[in-house]
Amino acid sequence: MNAGTGEAGVVMIERWTLHRMGVIGLVGLALLARFHGITEPVIWYDEGFSLLLSQRSPALIWTTTAGDVHPPLYYVVLHYWTALLGRSVLSVRSLSALADVGTLLLCIKLMSLLVSRRAALIAGVLFALLPLAVRYSQEVRMYTLLGLWLMAATVVLVCWGRQPYSRRYPLLYVLLMAAAFYTHYFAALCVLVHWLYWSGLGSGEPVLLPVRRWLLVNVAIVLLYMPWLPNFVEQARTMKGLEWIPPMTWQTLPDFISQSTVMTTPAEGGWWGGLIVSALMIVCAVRVLTDRRIDRRSALLLVAYFFVPVVVVFLLSWAVPIFIPRYLVFAAVGLPMLVAITLDRIAARWPIAALLCLCLFAAAQWSGLQRVYAQQDGLNGTLPRKMVRLDSIAEGIRREFQAGDEIVIDDLFWYLPFSYYNDTGIQPRLYVSRLPSGKPSGPLAYGGWLVIPQRLDWIFFSDVSALEPVAKRVWWVAHKNPRIYTVTFPKGWKQTQTIDGGDIEARLFIPNAER
């Protein structure tokens, strides 16, 4: 008996060692996928907003984001992150990349708790190569940080359910969920998932935790969020900054699923491509719900982690368009878990078939990753990240500028990222176009206008001729093919040079050159 027990112990140690080696390998794979080409895309408007805002003190970040559409925590974290590691493209984007790798580790932990170590490693492979996760791991925004908080909170909730009278887990859960709410409002969607898991609805099981303890924890989260609640209410009332979101169509949902997994754009895969991938994910979800190795409550949690947030946003968006793929990056983590459980079930009987299926899934995801690296994913922001080379424009101006030069950016969309790259020592000015009514189109009291300090209100102008008395030369940075308005330059302005930046250019003018 002792010999048998010893052999069993050795086998367990060997399996645990192999599992740890597998996890280490997956972390390496995830790091390679997320840091490959991370500095290649240009900083674009949204990232420029994050970087300019993070330069402010935490107190100013709080008051500024009250006029934006997102809560302040990510910008505060970025503030300290850049203070520690600097403001290079690599360092500022690495926060998102490392947060997503943290989510990978938590995803593996969740799968180990609820399913099996083999399923956990399979999910790790698929999540490490998940195109949507990699895409937003390479952007200076809050989406992967939200995913980290919510996955951590989910793991803590599962552990708390197994130790219902622990004091550590409820405290951790409160802090993680409060952090998630201070990072992005879509954290509320994961609350629905957690309440479903706690209630046992659909599983035929009683509540996971005593009602009083569960309610107290949720009240504590609300109390921690109370300082920000008035700002959220005001933002929800005005709905400023969301006008650009396209209206909902029936194709939106299958397109999101196919983009998340294999990054096929609607133009490439069409309606049928999205439907096929979506049908495959639904089949995997059904297989999870019918898998007798997993208790019903856990199966519902894993299925709900993706489908509840996505379906709720899909339905709400018919009234108010809010369906944006990057806001749902945290939920997309659920797709690799569903596929992994299905493959783990197949592997129990046909291991070779499961391995072949895993290779096919990984190959499809790898194809999607190539679109991400080539900046052909069709997601919002990808085009300016690829085609608007403001880094080249800023470098060209730095080489050529002279004392007395003025730099003018003709759109706020270019102004924020140019400010990141600008190291000439010249404060750029911002041309503000006029509306048909004759009034200036800015500055406004929300969005990107908020990160331009009030002491710089002198940079705004609508009359080009006002530059003549103060500038010897003017660098005018604008899109090559403006769609909304064109600028008429005064007579006598002579263009002497052009710096190419893809879809954007900087033209050097000498005012009054003919005098």
C-alpha positions as CSV (number, residue, x, y, z in Angstrom):
1,M,0.0,0.0,0.0
2,N,2.8,2.4,0.9
3,A,4.5,1.6,-2.5
4,G,1.3,2.3,-4.4
5,T,0.7,5.5,-2.5
6,G,4.3,6.6,-3.2
7,E,3.9,5.9,-6.9
8,A,0.6,7.8,-7.0
9,G,2.3,10.7,-5.3
10,V,5.1,10.7,-7.8
11,V,2.6,10.6,-10.7
12,M,0.8,13.6,-9.2
13,I,4.0,15.5,-8.8
14,E,5.0,14.8,-12.4
15,R,1.6,15.9,-13.7
16,W,1.8,19.1,-11.6
17,T,5.3,19.8,-12.9
18,L,4.1,19.2,-16.5
19,H,1.1,21.5,-15.9
20,R,3.4,24.3,-14.5
21,M,5.7,23.9,-17.5
22,G,2.7,24.1,-19.8
23,V,1.6,27.3,-18.1
24,I,5.0,28.9,-18.4
25,G,5.1,28.0,-22.0
26,L,1.7,29.6,-22.5
27,V,2.8,32.8,-20.8
28,G,5.7,32.9,-23.2
29,L,3.4,32.3,-26.2
30,A,1.1,35.1,-25.0
31,L,3.9,37.5,-24.4
32,L,5.3,36.8,-27.9
33,A,1.8,37.3,-29.5
34,R,1.2,40.5,-27.7
35,F,4.6,42.2,-28.0
36,H,5.2,41.2,-31.6
37,G,4.9,44.4,-33.6
38,I,3.5,46.3,-30.6
39,T,5.4,49.5,-31.6
40,E,4.5,49.4,-35.3
41,P,1.1,51.0,-35.2
42,V,1.0,54.8,-34.8
43,I,-0.5,56.3,-31.7
44,W,-4.0,57.4,-32.7
45,Y,-6.7,59.6,-31.2
46,D,-8.0,57.4,-28.4
47,E,-4.5,56.6,-27.3
48,G,-3.5,60.2,-27.5
49,F,-6.4,61.0,-25.2
50,S,-5.2,58.4,-22.7
51,L,-1.6,59.7,-22.8
52,L,-2.4,63.4,-22.5
53,L,-4.9,62.7,-19.7
54,S,-2.4,60.5,-17.8
55,Q,0.1,63.4,-17.6
56,R,-2.3,65.1,-15.1
57,S,-2.4,64.5,-11.4
58,P,-4.9,61.8,-10.2
59,A,-7.2,64.6,-8.8
60,L,-7.3,66.3,-12.2
61,I,-7.8,63.0,-14.0
62,W,-10.9,62.5,-11.8
63,T,-12.4,65.9,-12.6
64,T,-11.5,65.7,-16.3
65,T,-13.0,62.2,-16.9
66,A,-16.2,63.4,-15.4
67,G,-16.8,65.0,-18.8
68,D,-15.7,61.9,-20.8
69,V,-17.5,58.6,-21.4
70,H,-15.2,56.4,-19.2
71,P,-14.4,56.3,-15.5
72,P,-10.9,57.4,-14.3
73,L,-9.1,54.4,-12.9
74,Y,-7.2,53.3,-16.1
75,Y,-5.8,56.8,-16.5
76,V,-4.6,56.9,-12.9
77,V,-2.9,53.5,-13.3
78,L,-1.3,54.8,-16.6
79,H,-0.2,57.9,-14.8
80,Y,1.9,55.9,-12.3
81,W,2.9,53.4,-15.0
82,T,4.5,56.1,-17.2
83,A,6.1,57.7,-14.2
84,L,7.8,54.4,-13.5
85,L,8.6,53.2,-17.0
86,G,8.5,56.3,-19.2
87,R,6.4,57.2,-22.2
88,S,7.8,55.3,-25.1
89,V,5.3,53.5,-27.3
90,L,6.6,50.2,-26.0
91,S,6.2,51.1,-22.3
92,V,2.7,52.7,-22.6
93,R,1.3,49.8,-24.6
94,S,2.9,47.2,-22.4
95,L,0.4,48.0,-19.6
96,S,-2.4,46.6,-21.8
97,A,-0.3,43.6,-23.0
98,L,0.7,42.6,-19.5
99,A,-2.8,43.0,-18.1
100,D,-4.0,40.6,-20.8
101,V,-1.3,38.0,-19.9
102,G,-2.5,38.3,-16.3
103,T,-6.0,37.5,-17.6
104,L,-4.6,34.4,-19.3
105,L,-3.2,33.1,-16.0
106,L,-6.5,33.7,-14.3
107,C,-8.4,32.0,-17.2
108,I,-6.2,29.0,-16.7
109,K,-6.9,29.0,-13.0
110,L,-10.7,29.3,-13.5
111,M,-10.6,26.4,-15.9
112,S,-8.5,24.3,-13.5
113,L,-11.1,25.0,-10.7
114,L,-14.2,24.2,-12.8
115,V,-13.1,21.7,-15.4
116,S,-9.6,20.1,-15.7
117,R,-6.0,21.0,-16.1
118,R,-6.0,19.7,-19.6
119,A,-9.0,21.9,-20.5
120,A,-7.2,24.8,-18.8
121,L,-4.1,24.4,-21.0
122,I,-6.2,24.1,-24.1
123,A,-8.0,27.3,-23.2
124,G,-4.7,28.9,-22.5
125,V,-3.5,28.1,-26.1
126,L,-6.6,29.5,-27.6
127,F,-6.7,32.6,-25.5
128,A,-3.0,33.3,-26.1
129,L,-3.7,33.4,-29.8
130,L,-7.1,35.1,-29.6
131,P,-7.0,37.8,-32.3
132,L,-9.3,40.3,-30.6
133,A,-7.4,40.1,-27.3
134,V,-4.1,40.5,-29.0
135,R,-5.4,43.5,-31.0
136,Y,-6.5,45.4,-27.9
137,S,-3.4,44.3,-25.9
138,Q,-1.5,46.6,-28.2
139,E,-3.5,49.8,-27.5
140,V,-3.2,52.4,-24.8
141,R,-6.7,51.9,-23.5
142,M,-8.5,50.2,-20.6
143,Y,-10.1,47.2,-22.2
144,T,-7.6,44.5,-21.2
145,L,-7.4,46.0,-17.7
146,L,-11.1,45.6,-17.3
147,G,-10.7,42.0,-18.4
148,L,-8.1,41.4,-15.8
149,W,-10.3,42.8,-12.9
150,L,-13.4,40.8,-14.0
151,M,-11.6,37.5,-14.6
152,A,-9.9,37.9,-11.2
153,A,-13.3,38.6,-9.6
154,T,-14.8,35.5,-11.2
155,V,-12.0,33.3,-9.9
156,V,-12.4,34.8,-6.4
157,L,-16.2,34.2,-6.5
158,V,-15.7,30.6,-7.4
159,C,-13.2,30.2,-4.6
160,W,-15.5,32.0,-2.2
161,G,-18.3,29.6,-3.1
162,R,-16.1,26.7,-1.9
163,Q,-15.2,28.5,1.3
164,P,-18.4,30.5,2.0
165,Y,-17.2,31.7,5.5
166,S,-13.8,33.0,4.4
167,R,-13.2,36.7,5.1
168,R,-10.5,37.1,2.5
169,Y,-12.5,36.3,-0.6
170,P,-15.4,38.7,0.0
171,L,-12.9,41.5,0.6
172,L,-11.0,40.7,-2.6
173,Y,-14.3,40.4,-4.6
174,V,-15.4,43.9,-3.4
175,L,-12.1,45.5,-4.3
176,L,-11.9,43.8,-7.7
177,M,-15.4,44.6,-8.8
178,A,-15.1,48.2,-7.6
179,A,-11.9,48.5,-9.6
180,A,-13.7,47.1,-12.6
181,F,-16.5,49.7,-12.3
182,Y,-13.9,52.5,-12.0
183,T,-12.3,51.2,-15.2
184,H,-15.3,50.7,-17.5
185,Y,-19.1,50.8,-17.1
186,F,-19.5,47.5,-19.0
187,A,-18.3,45.9,-15.7
188,A,-22.1,45.9,-14.9
189,L,-22.6,43.1,-17.5
190,C,-20.3,40.8,-15.6
191,V,-22.4,41.5,-12.5
192,L,-25.3,39.8,-14.3
193,V,-23.1,36.8,-14.9
194,H,-22.0,36.6,-11.2
195,W,-25.6,37.0,-9.9
196,L,-26.7,34.2,-12.2
197,Y,-23.9,32.0,-10.9
198,W,-24.7,32.9,-7.3
199,S,-28.5,32.3,-7.7
200,G,-28.1,28.8,-9.2
201,L,-30.8,29.8,-11.7
202,G,-31.1,27.1,-14.4
203,S,-29.0,24.6,-12.4
204,G,-31.6,23.5,-9.9
205,E,-29.2,24.2,-7.1
206,P,-29.6,26.6,-4.1
207,V,-27.8,29.9,-3.8
208,L,-24.1,29.7,-3.7
209,L,-23.6,31.9,-0.7
210,P,-25.8,33.1,2.2
211,V,-28.1,35.8,1.0
212,R,-27.2,38.3,3.7
213,R,-23.4,38.0,3.0
214,W,-23.9,38.3,-0.8
215,L,-26.1,41.4,-0.5
216,L,-23.7,43.0,2.0
217,V,-20.8,42.5,-0.5
218,N,-22.8,44.0,-3.3
219,V,-23.8,47.0,-1.1
220,A,-20.1,47.5,-0.3
221,I,-19.3,47.7,-4.0
222,V,-22.0,50.3,-4.5
223,L,-20.7,52.3,-1.5
224,L,-17.2,52.3,-2.9
225,Y,-18.6,53.5,-6.2
226,M,-20.8,56.3,-4.7
227,P,-18.2,59.1,-5.2
228,W,-18.3,58.5,-8.9
229,L,-22.0,57.8,-9.2
230,P,-23.1,61.4,-9.9
231,N,-20.7,61.6,-12.8
232,F,-22.0,58.4,-14.2
233,V,-25.6,59.6,-14.0
234,E,-24.7,62.8,-15.8
235,Q,-22.8,61.0,-18.5
236,A,-25.7,58.5,-19.0
237,R,-28.1,61.4,-19.2
238,T,-26.3,63.4,-21.8
239,M,-24.8,60.4,-23.8
240,K,-22.1,62.7,-25.3
241,G,-19.3,61.2,-27.2
242,L,-21.3,58.1,-28.5
243,E,-22.8,59.7,-31.6
244,W,-20.3,57.9,-33.9
245,I,-21.4,54.4,-32.9
246,P,-23.1,52.7,-36.0
247,P,-26.7,51.5,-35.6
248,M,-27.4,47.9,-34.8
249,T,-27.9,45.3,-37.6
250,W,-28.6,41.6,-37.4
251,Q,-25.1,41.0,-38.8
252,T,-23.4,42.8,-35.9
253,L,-23.5,39.8,-33.5
254,P,-22.1,37.1,-35.8
255,D,-19.5,39.6,-37.1
256,F,-18.3,40.2,-33.6
257,I,-18.0,36.5,-32.9
258,S,-16.0,35.9,-36.1
259,Q,-13.8,38.9,-35.5
260,S,-13.1,37.8,-31.9
261,T,-12.0,34.3,-32.9
262,V,-10.5,34.4,-36.4
263,M,-10.6,38.2,-37.2
264,T,-12.5,37.9,-40.4
265,T,-13.9,41.2,-41.4
266,P,-17.5,41.5,-42.8
267,A,-16.1,42.2,-46.2
268,E,-14.0,39.0,-46.2
269,G,-16.3,36.5,-44.5
270,G,-19.6,38.1,-45.4
271,W,-22.8,37.2,-43.7
272,W,-22.2,33.4,-44.0
273,G,-18.7,33.6,-42.6
274,G,-20.0,35.1,-39.4
275,L,-22.9,32.7,-39.2
276,I,-20.7,29.6,-39.6
277,V,-18.3,30.7,-36.8
278,S,-21.2,31.7,-34.6
279,A,-22.9,28.4,-35.1
280,L,-19.7,26.6,-34.2
281,M,-19.5,28.6,-30.9
282,I,-23.1,27.8,-30.1
283,V,-22.5,24.1,-30.6
284,C,-19.6,24.4,-28.2
285,A,-21.8,26.1,-25.7
286,V,-24.4,23.4,-25.9
287,R,-21.7,20.7,-25.5
288,V,-20.6,22.5,-22.3
289,L,-24.1,22.6,-20.9
290,T,-24.5,18.9,-21.6
291,D,-21.1,17.8,-20.3
292,R,-21.8,15.7,-17.2
293,R,-18.2,16.1,-15.9
294,I,-19.0,19.7,-15.0
295,D,-21.6,20.6,-12.5
296,R,-24.5,22.6,-13.9
297,R,-23.8,25.8,-12.1
298,S,-20.2,25.9,-13.4
299,A,-21.3,25.1,-16.9
300,L,-23.8,28.0,-16.8
301,L,-21.1,30.4,-15.6
302,L,-18.7,29.5,-18.4
303,V,-21.4,29.8,-21.1
304,A,-22.8,33.0,-19.5
305,Y,-19.4,34.7,-19.3
306,F,-19.5,35.3,-23.1
307,F,-23.2,35.1,-24.0
308,V,-24.8,37.2,-21.3
309,P,-22.8,40.4,-21.8
310,V,-22.8,40.1,-25.6
311,V,-26.5,39.3,-25.9
312,V,-27.6,42.0,-23.4
313,V,-25.6,44.7,-25.3
314,F,-26.9,43.4,-28.6
315,L,-30.5,43.8,-27.4
316,L,-30.0,47.2,-25.8
317,S,-28.3,48.5,-28.9
318,W,-31.5,48.4,-30.8
319,A,-32.7,51.2,-28.6
320,V,-29.3,53.0,-28.1
321,P,-26.3,51.9,-30.1
322,I,-23.6,50.9,-27.7
323,F,-22.3,47.7,-29.3
324,I,-18.6,48.3,-29.8
325,P,-16.3,45.2,-30.1
326,R,-13.5,46.7,-27.9
327,Y,-15.9,47.2,-25.0
328,L,-16.6,43.5,-25.0
329,V,-13.0,42.2,-25.1
330,F,-13.5,40.9,-21.5
331,A,-16.4,38.7,-22.6
332,A,-14.5,37.4,-25.6
333,V,-12.3,35.4,-23.2
334,G,-15.3,33.1,-22.8
335,L,-15.0,31.8,-26.3
336,P,-11.6,30.0,-25.8
337,M,-13.0,28.4,-22.6
338,L,-16.0,27.0,-24.4
339,V,-14.0,25.6,-27.2
340,A,-11.4,24.2,-24.8
341,I,-14.1,22.3,-22.8
342,T,-15.5,20.8,-26.0
343,L,-12.0,19.7,-27.1
344,D,-11.3,18.3,-23.7
345,R,-14.4,16.2,-23.9
346,I,-13.4,14.9,-27.3
347,A,-9.8,14.2,-26.0
348,A,-11.2,11.8,-23.3
349,R,-12.2,9.4,-26.1
350,W,-10.3,10.5,-29.2
351,P,-7.1,12.3,-28.2
352,I,-5.7,12.5,-31.8
353,A,-8.9,13.9,-33.1
354,A,-8.9,16.5,-30.3
355,L,-5.3,17.5,-31.1
356,L,-6.2,17.9,-34.8
357,C,-9.1,20.1,-34.0
358,L,-7.0,22.2,-31.7
359,C,-4.5,22.6,-34.5
360,L,-7.2,23.7,-36.8
361,F,-8.6,26.3,-34.3
362,A,-5.1,27.6,-33.6
363,A,-4.3,27.8,-37.3
364,A,-7.5,29.8,-37.9
365,Q,-6.6,32.1,-35.0
366,W,-3.1,32.5,-36.4
367,S,-4.5,33.6,-39.7
368,G,-6.5,36.2,-37.8
369,L,-3.4,37.3,-35.9
370,Q,-1.7,38.0,-39.3
371,R,-4.5,40.4,-40.1
372,V,-3.9,42.1,-36.7
373,Y,-0.2,42.5,-37.3
374,A,-0.8,43.7,-40.9
375,Q,-3.3,46.1,-39.5
376,Q,-6.1,44.7,-41.8
377,D,-8.5,43.8,-39.0
378,G,-11.2,46.4,-40.0
379,L,-11.7,47.4,-36.3
380,N,-12.3,51.0,-35.3
381,G,-9.0,52.9,-35.1
382,T,-7.0,50.5,-37.2
383,L,-6.9,52.7,-40.3
384,P,-5.4,55.8,-38.6
385,R,-3.0,53.5,-36.7
386,K,-1.7,52.3,-40.1
387,M,-2.2,55.1,-42.6
388,V,-1.8,58.3,-40.6
389,R,1.9,58.5,-39.9
390,L,2.0,61.4,-37.4
391,D,5.3,60.0,-36.1
392,S,6.9,60.7,-39.5
393,I,5.3,64.1,-39.7
394,A,6.6,65.1,-36.3
395,E,10.1,63.9,-37.0
396,G,10.1,65.7,-40.4
397,I,9.0,69.0,-38.8
398,R,11.6,68.5,-36.0
399,R,14.4,68.3,-38.6
400,E,13.2,71.3,-40.6
401,F,11.7,73.8,-38.2
402,Q,13.2,77.2,-37.6
403,A,12.8,79.8,-34.9
404,G,9.5,81.6,-35.4
405,D,7.7,78.7,-37.0
406,E,4.1,77.9,-36.2
407,I,2.6,74.4,-36.3
408,V,-1.1,74.1,-37.0
409,I,-3.2,70.9,-36.8
410,D,-6.4,71.2,-38.6
411,D,-8.4,68.7,-36.6
412,L,-8.7,67.6,-33.0
413,F,-8.5,64.0,-34.2
414,W,-4.9,64.6,-35.3
415,Y,-4.0,67.1,-32.6
416,L,-4.0,64.6,-29.7
417,P,-1.7,62.0,-31.2
418,F,0.6,64.6,-32.7
419,S,1.0,66.1,-29.3
420,Y,2.5,62.8,-28.2
421,Y,5.1,62.8,-31.0
422,N,5.8,66.5,-31.0
423,D,9.3,67.2,-29.5
424,T,10.0,70.5,-31.4
425,G,9.4,72.7,-28.4
426,I,6.7,74.5,-30.4
427,Q,3.2,74.5,-29.0
428,P,0.9,73.4,-31.9
429,R,-2.2,75.5,-32.6
430,L,-5.5,73.9,-33.5
431,Y,-7.6,75.2,-36.4
432,V,-11.3,75.1,-35.5
433,S,-13.6,74.9,-38.5
434,R,-16.9,76.8,-38.6
435,L,-20.3,75.3,-38.7
436,P,-22.8,76.3,-41.4
437,S,-24.3,78.7,-38.8
438,G,-20.9,80.5,-38.7
439,K,-20.1,79.4,-35.2
440,P,-16.8,77.6,-34.4
441,S,-17.1,73.8,-34.1
442,G,-15.1,73.9,-30.8
443,P,-13.8,73.8,-28.2
444,L,-16.4,71.8,-26.5
445,A,-16.8,70.7,-22.9
446,Y,-16.4,67.0,-23.4
447,G,-14.2,64.4,-25.1
448,G,-10.7,65.2,-26.4
449,W,-11.2,68.9,-25.9
450,L,-11.0,68.3,-22.2
451,V,-7.3,67.2,-22.3
452,I,-6.2,70.6,-23.7
453,P,-5.5,72.8,-20.6
454,Q,-7.5,76.0,-20.3
455,R,-4.3,78.0,-20.2
456,L,-3.8,77.0,-23.8
457,D,-7.1,78.5,-25.0
458,W,-5.0,80.8,-27.2
459,I,-4.2,77.9,-29.5
460,F,-7.7,77.8,-31.0
461,F,-8.4,79.9,-34.0
462,S,-10.8,79.9,-37.0
463,D,-9.3,82.8,-39.0
464,V,-6.2,81.7,-41.0
465,S,-5.2,85.3,-41.7
466,A,-4.7,85.8,-37.9
467,L,-1.4,83.8,-38.3
468,E,0.2,86.3,-40.7
469,P,1.4,88.9,-38.1
470,V,3.0,86.3,-35.8
471,A,4.4,83.5,-38.0
472,K,7.4,83.6,-40.3
473,R,6.5,80.1,-41.5
474,V,3.5,77.8,-40.9
475,W,3.5,74.0,-40.9
476,W,-0.1,73.0,-41.7
477,V,-0.8,69.4,-40.8
478,A,-4.0,68.1,-42.4
479,H,-5.5,65.1,-44.1
480,K,-4.7,64.8,-47.8
481,N,-8.4,64.4,-48.7
482,P,-10.5,66.3,-46.2
483,R,-14.2,65.2,-46.4
484,I,-16.0,67.7,-44.2
485,Y,-14.4,71.1,-44.9
486,T,-11.6,72.7,-46.9
487,V,-9.4,75.5,-45.7
488,T,-8.9,78.6,-47.9
489,F,-5.5,80.2,-47.4
490,P,-5.0,83.9,-47.8
491,K,-3.5,85.2,-51.0
492,G,0.2,85.6,-50.8
493,W,0.7,82.4,-48.9
494,K,3.3,80.3,-50.7
495,Q,3.7,76.5,-50.2
496,T,7.4,75.6,-50.2
497,Q,7.6,72.1,-48.8
498,T,5.6,69.0,-48.1
499,I,6.2,66.2,-45.6
500,D,4.4,63.0,-46.4
501,G,2.7,60.9,-43.6
502,G,0.6,58.4,-45.5
503,D,-3.0,59.8,-45.5
504,I,-1.8,63.0,-43.8
505,E,0.7,65.6,-44.7
506,A,2.5,68.7,-43.4
507,R,2.7,71.6,-45.8
508,L,5.1,74.4,-45.1
509,F,3.7,77.9,-46.0
510,I,5.4,81.2,-46.0
511,P,2.8,83.9,-45.3
512,N,3.1,87.1,-47.4
513,A,5.8,85.5,-49.5
514,E,4.9,87.8,-52.4
515,R,5.4,91.0,-50.5
